[in-house]
Amino acid sequence: MTSTQPTTSPDSTTGPEPATGAQTAARPMPMKRSCPFSAPEEFRALREEAPVTPVTFPDGAKGWVVSRYADVRAVLADPRFGANRRRMQTGGTAQDEAPQPPPRPGMFIMMDPPEHTRFRRLLTGQFTVRRMQKLAPAVERIVAEHLDAMAGAEGPVDLVQAFALPVPSLVICELLGVPYADREQFQETAGRLLRLDASPEEVLQTQKEMDQHIHQLAVAKRAHPTDDILSGLVQSEQLTDEEIAGVGALLLLAGHETTANMIALGTMCLLRNPGQLAALRADPDLMDGAIEELLRYLTIVQYGLRRTALEDVELDGHRIEAGATVVASLTSGNRDVTHFSGDPDALDVSRPYSPHLAFGHGVHQCIGQQLARVEMKAALSALIERFPTLRLAVPEDQVPMRDNMIVYGVHKLPVTW
């Protein structure tokens, strides 16, 4: 899972007019994909000619987009660029605009240190590599149960509903201590939170629903703690009920929505690249590297990570004014030919590993990345082994893509075998 920003998007805030020594004209923010597995084509030219460039977002707001791998990492690691929405300006100039409301309690991916550090420290021990590897047998069991159900189905099935979504949902619910019977409600609520076209009123109402449910769970854990993350947060006595609700909602949201789309979109991508799929079937030892390559190649946080300049910052010869919105494009950075060997626009499951940006970078790098790797490996390994003749049940252009979602992927993936 990755540190997405579930209720905001690059075009939902404004910032002061970009300023550079040359007063470079703002161009439209690249948004539209020409290929379902690639970043918008405009990023290719931006990486070569204008890796830090002023843009206009779809709602008319002005900001910056950073497209080259090294610059994306630099922005995400620089404490002068903050994730705290309280410091974001709503338009005009930094001097005369009031800041936006603070992030919701517990929504630590929108906080800067030291607030962010307090939450992160409590959660780091819950997502260690060792604990995630220890969880692998349970993940494999959940995967096998859903593949058994698929095998018994007649006719084509929707891989999203039958497999890709319920597997990570059950895993994160188990980690957090959410009752099995509640998983469908969380999936539906999470989907509403991630829609880019939701109105502010709809977002607020959905947030309230999620918070209320997590709050009820936290109250139950306080009375009857079990071996799960929510119980651990309650017993730490370092967070308020509102903060626990926010943290729980964030982990549930990021913990199943992102991994589910990686499993479904990764499957579609492999089916479209039969040579790469055949290589995986012939040599299962390639799977670990293939997971990293799929994470890099697909990069489902499609509009990048938004940051705010906390002071005037010089970046690649441009002056980014305090209060300006900067979008670090993960999809573009992960296609940078100066960092990745061979052709970064091609899927290569045997590509030598280079650190990618799919999980972000810096203090906000995805805390659940090891869990995502465990789930993807278990799911994709078992799927291609169990169904050697797996194929799309509809033409590729009829697969509904999540173009209007912060987390990219497919709404449905009809498959047969």
PyMOL commands that set and color helices and strands:
alter all, ss='L'
color gray80, all
select helices_A, chain A and resi 10-12+42-49+69-77+85-87+108-110+115-127+129-151+159-164+166-176+180-193+200-223+229-236+241-272+274-282+284-298+330-333+362-364+369-386+396-398
alter helices_A, ss='H'
color red, helices_A
select strands_A, chain A and resi 27-28+52-56+62-66+81-82+157-158+305-309+313-315+318-320+325-328+391-392+414-416
alter strands_A, ss='S'
color yellow, strands_A
deselect
rebuild
show_as cartoon
